[in-house]
């Protein structure tokens, strides 16, 4: 049986209030998540990420075979407010871009992204741009649809003992540097911090808002672009009941005595930890990272991903013992007439971390 022509594919925005559309979305979402090794999580992910987002319900776009009415592709925008030069705009993380295998290589995902940009360019729409580090198979389609490559995200690792360098390096070290393991472990071991971490609950905590406001106050007058990390976001994204039980990322306050100085999110898995988010005024950043090291001294390594850091932040990371690893492109999909266009496409402006996206497991 031959594939249908492009004219026989219908592209449209789905309606999450329509039960029939919800089933269509869930059907293709289950297929997609099964294909990437996460079977059984689609329903929980849909309820949490698509329907319960405190910013706004997801924008979802479907591609269907006109003859059979089968949904053959989707992409979604997950709204996130973003602080830009002291103003807040509603942007979105792009995610769950997928085309069923037998319909690939026909430009369907590019058409879906183009439809998303068309909707975001409508002045009556709340969401006005999309951003994030796409999967490699989606980047080309996004660029063809009009997105801009805006720097990159860089992954770092901070070993906390000799095993934290990775199995391959550790095996090589075992052949020639066994006597150095104890001195190396001592050198890498975190020092004690006077700050402490307090796990957050499911309800928004006003202390997170205090940290968020102190952070943006510190950046007032600068040209930074920072996704909003306030109390409702932290409770939804990192609370114990968040992510529909499918994730393992949790939020914490960092306290100096009883004073909140930072909000962070961590993930732990199989002897590793990941710093998913750090929200703090610049003067507290180094001490916050050291407090995280102290709280995670039972793991072998700490992993971290951030948008291409400015030289000052990069030097701070190196002084803290972070080693650079892999990188991937970051893109912004925004129309040229957006009032914050110049800032949104400036690579050094962005302060983006893992927790700003929709990925619930990074380890």
C-alpha positions as CSV (number, residue, x, y, z in Angstrom):
1,X,0.0,0.0,0.0
2,X,1.5,3.4,-1.0
3,X,1.9,6.2,1.4
4,X,-0.5,9.1,1.2
5,X,0.6,12.3,-0.4
6,X,1.3,15.5,1.6
7,X,-2.1,16.9,0.6
8,X,-3.7,14.0,2.4
9,X,-2.2,14.9,5.8
10,X,-4.3,17.2,8.0
11,X,-2.6,19.6,10.4
12,X,-4.4,21.2,13.3
13,X,-4.3,22.3,16.9
14,X,-5.9,19.8,19.3
15,X,-8.5,20.7,21.9
16,X,-7.7,19.3,25.4
17,X,-11.3,19.9,26.5
18,X,-12.5,17.5,23.8
19,X,-12.6,13.8,25.1
20,X,-12.0,12.5,21.5
21,X,-8.9,14.7,21.1
22,X,-7.6,13.7,24.5
23,X,-7.7,10.0,23.3
24,X,-6.1,10.9,20.0
25,X,-3.2,12.6,21.9
26,X,-2.8,9.8,24.3
27,X,-2.7,7.2,21.5
28,X,0.2,8.8,19.7
29,X,1.9,9.8,23.0
30,X,1.9,6.2,24.2
31,X,3.4,5.1,20.9
32,X,6.1,7.8,21.2
33,X,7.1,7.1,24.8
34,X,7.2,3.4,24.2
35,X,9.5,4.0,21.3
36,X,12.0,5.8,23.6
37,X,11.9,3.2,26.3
38,X,9.3,4.7,28.7
39,X,6.2,2.5,28.3
40,X,3.4,3.0,30.7
41,X,4.0,6.7,31.6
42,X,2.0,8.4,28.9
43,X,-1.2,8.8,30.9
44,X,0.5,10.2,34.0
45,X,2.7,12.5,31.9
46,X,-0.4,13.8,30.0
47,X,-2.2,14.7,33.2
48,X,0.8,16.3,34.9
49,X,2.5,18.1,32.0
50,X,-0.3,18.8,29.5
51,X,-3.3,19.4,31.8
52,X,-2.0,20.6,35.2
53,X,0.7,23.1,34.2
54,X,0.2,26.1,36.4
55,X,1.1,28.5,33.6
56,X,-1.4,27.2,31.0
57,X,-2.7,24.0,29.4
58,X,-0.3,22.7,26.7
59,X,-0.6,23.7,23.1
60,X,-0.7,20.4,21.1
61,X,-0.6,20.0,17.3
62,X,-1.6,16.9,15.5
63,X,-1.0,15.5,12.0
64,X,-3.6,13.0,10.8
65,X,-4.1,10.9,7.7
66,X,-7.1,12.4,6.0
67,X,-8.3,9.0,4.6
68,X,-8.0,6.9,7.7
69,X,-8.2,9.7,10.4
70,X,-5.2,8.0,12.1
71,X,-3.0,10.4,14.1
72,X,0.5,10.1,12.7
73,X,2.4,12.9,14.4
74,X,2.3,15.4,17.2
75,X,4.3,18.2,18.8
76,X,3.5,20.2,21.9
77,X,4.3,23.5,23.6
78,X,4.4,23.5,27.4
79,X,3.9,27.1,28.6
80,X,6.5,28.7,30.9
81,X,6.7,32.4,31.9
82,X,10.1,33.9,31.2
83,X,11.8,36.9,32.7
84,X,13.3,39.1,30.0
85,X,15.0,42.4,30.9
86,X,12.6,42.9,33.8
87,X,9.5,42.0,31.9
88,X,7.7,38.6,31.9
89,X,6.5,37.0,28.7
90,X,4.8,33.7,28.3
91,X,7.0,31.3,26.3
92,X,6.9,27.6,26.1
93,X,9.2,24.5,26.2
94,X,8.8,22.4,23.0
95,X,8.5,18.7,23.5
96,X,7.1,15.3,22.5
97,X,7.8,15.9,18.8
98,X,7.1,12.6,17.1
99,X,6.0,11.1,13.8
100,X,5.0,7.4,13.5
101,X,7.7,5.5,11.6
102,X,5.9,4.7,8.3
103,X,5.1,8.4,7.8
104,X,8.6,9.8,8.3
105,X,10.8,11.6,5.8
106,X,7.9,13.6,4.4
107,X,8.3,16.9,6.3
108,X,5.5,16.2,8.7
109,X,7.3,17.3,11.9
110,X,8.5,20.5,10.1
111,X,4.9,21.3,9.2
112,X,3.8,20.8,12.8
113,X,6.6,23.2,14.0
114,X,5.6,25.7,11.4
115,X,1.9,25.5,12.5
116,X,3.1,26.1,16.1
117,X,5.1,29.2,15.1
118,X,2.0,30.5,13.1
119,X,-0.1,30.2,16.2
120,X,2.5,31.8,18.5
121,X,2.8,34.7,16.1
122,X,-0.9,35.5,16.6
123,X,-1.2,38.5,18.9
124,X,-4.3,37.1,20.5
125,X,-2.4,34.0,21.7
126,X,-0.8,33.9,25.2
127,X,2.3,31.9,24.2
128,X,4.6,33.9,22.0
129,X,7.8,31.9,21.6
130,X,9.3,28.5,22.2
131,X,12.7,27.5,23.4
132,X,14.9,24.6,24.6
133,X,17.5,22.0,23.6
134,X,15.7,19.7,21.1
135,X,16.5,16.1,20.4
136,X,18.8,15.8,17.4
137,X,16.1,14.4,15.1
138,X,14.0,17.5,15.8
139,X,16.6,20.2,15.5
140,X,16.7,20.1,11.7
141,X,13.0,20.3,11.4
142,X,12.8,23.3,13.8
143,X,15.5,25.2,11.9
144,X,13.6,24.6,8.7
145,X,10.4,25.8,10.3
146,X,12.0,29.1,11.3
147,X,13.7,28.5,14.7
148,X,17.1,30.0,15.5
149,X,20.1,28.2,17.0
150,X,20.9,30.2,20.1
151,X,24.1,28.8,21.7
152,X,24.2,25.5,23.4
153,X,23.7,23.7,26.7
154,X,26.9,22.2,28.2
155,X,26.9,19.2,30.5
156,X,29.4,19.1,33.4
157,X,30.4,16.5,36.0
158,X,31.9,17.0,39.4
159,X,33.5,13.8,40.8
160,X,33.2,13.4,44.5
161,X,35.5,10.4,44.7
162,X,37.8,8.5,42.3
163,X,34.9,6.4,41.0
164,X,33.2,9.6,39.9
165,X,35.4,10.0,36.9
166,X,33.5,7.1,35.2
167,X,34.0,3.4,34.8
168,X,36.4,3.7,31.9
169,X,38.7,6.2,33.6
170,X,38.5,4.4,36.9
171,X,39.5,1.1,35.3
172,X,42.5,2.8,33.6
173,X,43.5,4.4,36.9
174,X,43.4,1.0,38.6
175,X,46.3,-0.1,36.4
176,X,48.7,2.6,37.4
177,X,47.4,4.9,40.2
178,X,46.0,2.6,42.9
179,X,48.2,4.3,45.6
180,X,46.7,7.6,44.6
181,X,43.1,6.6,45.2
182,X,42.9,7.6,48.9
183,X,44.7,11.0,48.4
184,X,42.4,11.6,45.4
185,X,39.3,10.7,47.3
186,X,40.4,13.1,50.1
187,X,41.0,15.9,47.6
188,X,37.6,15.4,45.9
189,X,35.6,14.9,49.1
190,X,33.2,17.9,49.7
191,X,34.0,20.2,52.6
192,X,31.3,20.8,55.2
193,X,28.9,23.6,54.5
194,X,27.2,25.9,57.0
195,X,24.2,25.9,54.8
196,X,21.5,23.2,54.9
197,X,19.0,21.8,52.4
198,X,15.3,21.4,53.4
199,X,13.1,19.4,51.1
200,X,10.0,21.2,49.8
201,X,6.5,19.8,49.8
202,X,3.6,19.7,47.3
203,X,2.2,23.2,48.1
204,X,3.8,26.4,46.9
205,X,6.2,27.7,49.6
206,X,6.5,31.5,49.9
207,X,10.2,31.2,50.7
208,X,10.8,30.1,47.1
209,X,9.2,33.3,46.0
210,X,11.5,35.3,48.2
211,X,14.5,33.5,46.6
212,X,13.1,34.1,43.1
213,X,12.5,37.8,43.7
214,X,16.0,38.3,45.2
215,X,17.4,36.5,42.1
216,X,15.7,38.7,39.5
217,X,16.3,41.8,41.7
218,X,20.1,41.0,41.4
219,X,19.8,40.9,37.6
220,X,17.7,44.1,37.3
221,X,19.1,46.3,34.6
222,X,20.9,43.4,32.9
223,X,20.1,41.7,29.6
224,X,19.4,38.2,31.1
225,X,16.7,35.8,30.0
226,X,15.6,33.5,32.9
227,X,12.6,31.1,32.9
228,X,10.5,31.9,36.0
229,X,11.2,29.6,38.9
230,X,8.7,30.8,41.5
231,X,6.8,28.9,44.3
232,X,3.9,27.5,42.1
233,X,6.5,26.3,39.5
234,X,8.6,24.5,42.1
235,X,5.6,22.8,43.8
236,X,4.3,21.6,40.4
237,X,7.6,20.6,38.9
238,X,9.6,19.3,41.8
239,X,7.1,18.5,44.6
240,X,6.9,14.9,46.0
241,X,3.6,14.2,44.0
242,X,4.8,16.0,40.9
243,X,5.4,14.4,37.5
244,X,2.6,11.9,38.1
245,X,5.0,9.7,39.9
246,X,7.1,9.2,36.8
247,X,10.1,11.4,37.8
248,X,12.6,11.5,40.6
249,X,13.5,15.2,40.7
250,X,12.9,17.0,44.0
251,X,13.0,20.6,45.2
252,X,14.8,22.0,48.2
253,X,15.4,25.3,50.0
254,X,18.9,26.2,50.8
255,X,18.9,27.8,54.3
256,X,21.5,30.0,56.0
257,X,20.2,29.4,59.6
258,X,16.5,30.0,58.9
259,X,17.0,32.4,56.0
260,X,16.3,31.0,52.5
261,X,19.2,31.9,50.1
262,X,18.5,29.6,47.2
263,X,16.1,27.0,45.7
264,X,17.5,23.9,44.1
265,X,16.3,20.7,42.5
266,X,18.2,17.4,42.6
267,X,17.9,14.0,41.1
268,X,19.6,10.9,42.6
269,X,20.0,7.5,40.8
270,X,22.5,4.6,41.1
271,X,25.2,6.4,43.0
272,X,24.9,9.7,41.0
273,X,23.2,13.0,41.6
274,X,22.1,15.6,39.1
275,X,21.7,19.3,39.8
276,X,18.5,20.0,38.0
277,X,18.0,23.6,39.0
278,X,19.7,26.3,41.0
279,X,17.9,29.6,41.6
280,X,19.9,32.0,43.7
281,X,21.3,35.6,43.5
282,X,24.9,35.5,42.1
283,X,26.5,36.2,45.4
284,X,25.1,32.9,46.8
285,X,25.9,30.7,43.9
286,X,29.2,29.3,44.9
287,X,28.1,28.6,48.5
288,X,24.9,27.0,47.2
289,X,26.9,24.5,45.0
290,X,29.1,23.7,48.0
291,X,26.0,23.0,50.1
292,X,24.8,20.7,47.4
293,X,28.1,18.8,47.4
294,X,28.0,18.4,51.1
295,X,24.4,17.1,51.0
296,X,25.3,14.6,48.2
297,X,28.6,13.3,49.7
298,X,27.2,9.8,49.5
299,X,27.3,9.7,45.7
300,X,30.3,9.3,43.4
301,X,29.6,12.2,41.0
302,X,27.3,15.2,40.5
303,X,26.0,16.0,37.0
304,X,24.8,19.4,35.8
305,X,23.7,21.0,32.5
306,X,23.4,24.7,31.8
307,X,23.0,27.0,28.8
308,X,26.4,28.2,27.5
309,X,27.6,29.9,30.6
310,X,29.1,33.4,30.7
311,X,32.9,33.5,31.4
312,X,32.3,34.4,35.0
313,X,30.0,31.5,35.7
314,X,32.3,29.2,33.7
315,X,35.2,30.1,35.9
316,X,33.1,29.5,39.0
317,X,32.2,26.1,37.8
318,X,35.9,25.2,37.1
319,X,36.9,26.4,40.6
320,X,34.2,24.2,42.1
321,X,35.7,21.2,40.3
322,X,33.2,20.8,37.5
323,X,34.6,19.1,34.3
324,X,33.0,19.8,30.9
325,X,31.4,16.9,29.0
326,X,29.0,16.8,26.0
327,X,27.0,19.7,24.6
328,X,23.9,20.0,22.4
329,X,22.3,22.9,20.5
330,X,19.7,25.3,22.1
331,X,17.0,26.8,19.9
332,X,14.5,29.6,20.1
333,X,11.4,29.6,17.9
334,X,10.1,33.2,17.8
335,X,8.8,35.6,15.2
336,X,10.9,38.6,14.2
337,X,8.3,41.1,15.4
338,X,8.3,39.9,19.0
339,X,9.1,42.8,21.3
340,X,11.9,40.8,23.0
341,X,13.2,39.2,19.9
342,X,16.8,40.6,20.2
343,X,17.1,39.4,23.7
344,X,15.6,36.0,23.1
345,X,18.1,35.1,20.3
346,X,21.2,36.4,22.1
347,X,23.1,33.3,23.3
348,X,24.8,34.9,26.3
349,X,21.5,36.1,27.7
350,X,19.9,32.7,28.6
351,X,20.1,31.1,32.1
352,X,18.5,27.7,31.2
353,X,19.0,24.5,33.2
354,X,17.6,20.9,33.1
355,X,14.7,21.7,35.3
356,X,13.4,24.4,32.9
357,X,12.5,21.7,30.4
358,X,10.1,18.7,30.4
359,X,12.6,15.9,31.0
360,X,11.8,14.2,34.3
361,X,14.9,11.9,34.4
362,X,18.4,13.0,33.4
363,X,20.4,10.1,35.0
